[in-house]
């Protein structure tokens, strides 16, 4: 039987983290190149917003069944095959381009197809991480993964912008396909238990019954439920901002679509996420959990208005970094608490279901803002998107989150009592 490494610094987690870092590095290139390539071909803000919306849609459609199935499937095999599938989908873009067959339709479908595969990868990854490091190592492992992701986010987009400016965007995308292939090879070596052991631990029941169990846990939990629901407004603004980054750079700041400086906006967003990830552990020890989310939503609204009103790229970069910090703080606060409080056998279902709900506003925000940018202008579209965070803040102030005085740093006994309330 495979030996499972249960330390945040062991071989098992090391392989897992390395695979994710390699994949993240490649994906930063596609995150810049794909919308640039689309905007070069179409010049349409509506299609740019639609692309972001379509990339978020698979989680809403597949999140529930993916979570239930991933808790029963062999996690190592799921992670490996998902990575190979993403490599093939991404590689199809430069191949089609080299043959003169690349179309706008393929560009519009590639992102959603990779996102659909990611839903199953993500569901398996939640459970794999919990198994590899154990409950005591989860916080440390999650922190290391966040640090790796955000550090790549700082360097990757700028490098990607340079690659897109010097190479043809389809050629730059090839690096992402190679990164997925490398990740698949690493993930295939994870020291995870076989599927037989997983099935013995989690009896096979109907998929609907598994989904219902995850939903009941979220619905009954006094922390996970409100933090998840308030994430909808937060993700609405995220869809709008991310969907219009290239459009804002071109129409508001006068850049060319393939200007290497466009990558700086993704780097600024990554810097904001890094600040949030660094600040969150201390905040959770000293500030009530509900206040972190409510304060983040308030800051989201303010800094989104600053981003929309920025007169130039320098102030725009600062505003975008601050906005992303507030947006990420809301998301990360919910994610960390959810992972800490969810039993191992429910990790796939609860996390994918909660993320599906919390991300529900993202495709709508991206689609609406894209249409508004083409009809009434980019600034008005972004200001309108701020209503998502504002409405979430208003709803949150009407919940007990404004009074809750529970913090992660108060000890495992507090966490245990919170989890018990959800049973």
Secondary structure, DSSP 8 states (H G I E B T S, - for coil): ------STTSHHHHHHHHHHHHHHHHHHHHHHHHHHHHHHHH--HHHHHHHHHHHHHHHHHHHHHHHHHHTTS-HHHHHHHHHHHHHHHHHHHHHHHHTT---HHHHHHHHHHHHHHHHHHHHHHHHHHHHHHHHHHHHHHHHHHHHHHHHHHHHHHHHHHHHHHHS-HHHHHHHHHHHHHHHHHHHTT-----HHHHHHHS----HHHHHHHHHHHHHH-TTHHHHHHHHHHHHHHHHHHHHTHHHHHHHTT---TT-TTHHHHHHHHHHHHHHHHHHHHHHHHHS-HHHHHHHHHHHHHHHHHHHHH-SSHHHHHHHHHHHHHHHHHHHHHHHHHHHHHS-GGGHHHHHHHHHHHHTHHHHHHHHHHHHHHHHT-HHHHHHHHHHHHHHHHHHHHTSGGGT----GGG-HHHHHHHHHHH-
